[in-house]
Amino acid sequence: MIIAANWKMNLNKQQAETHLRLTAQHPVHAIKNHQTILFLPACYLPLAEDIFGGGHDVMWGAQDCHHHDSGAFTGNISAEMILGFGGGWALAGHSERRQYHFEEDGLIAQKIIQGLKSGLKMMLCVGESEQERNDGKHFDIVGAQVKKICDAVKKAECNLFDIAIAYEPVWAIGTGKVATIAQIDEMHRMIQNSVAPHVEGEAGVPVLYGGSVNLDNAAEIFALPSVNGALVGGASLDAEKFAQLCAIAVQK
Ligand code: PGA
């Protein structure tokens, strides 16, 4: 299981440092076959490198990465910059980037390709809005997001082996409205089936659930065979609670 924290734009420097130090000391993150990834605000990458650098089991990365390797792109960060501070991962296509930064699948695919070519692993976020689900279009929307990006990544001759997919229904993010077990399971299977032909002979692409995961609902969600992990926002901000979520995951 992969349990990934998405801090978004939260925690000041002192809080971030406290969290990272507690996380570094917590034994759950070092358990075999468990992977903890922290998606940090970019300014905390050096802090993570100082605390985890030199062979810690916890991995870290950024919440975005630009689709060019360098250039006049004020305010952006590149894959090389993330890698330079020991980051191994970046998110792409989070619904908040889609909503507030107007990112669409074409651009998201370019970011993933740029990240993969630079040596990052990339976590692609997909998910439908509440309206799309009410209209019964959720499979079409998520299926199209996955297909478009997988096709582009394959065409660019990058390895899908280095991506993970987070299914995050937009209506469940930060709302406390978690998707039902049946909704999660059917969507995860659809995603796994649509990626399978692209990753023949490989272990497959991990599919994580995200959207209001917390200590009360984690055990039920994590128990699903189709769930390979979780992308956790609000419940990842407290190091101890986040470690408890990871402890639930390792029981699988
Ligand atoms: P949430 O956020 O756990 O606070 O719903 C998840 C995410 O946006 O990745």
Residues whose N, C-alpha, C, O or C-beta is under 5 A from the ligand:
A	BS01	PGA	N6 A172 I173 G174 T175 G210 G211 S212 V213 L231 V232 G233 G234 A235
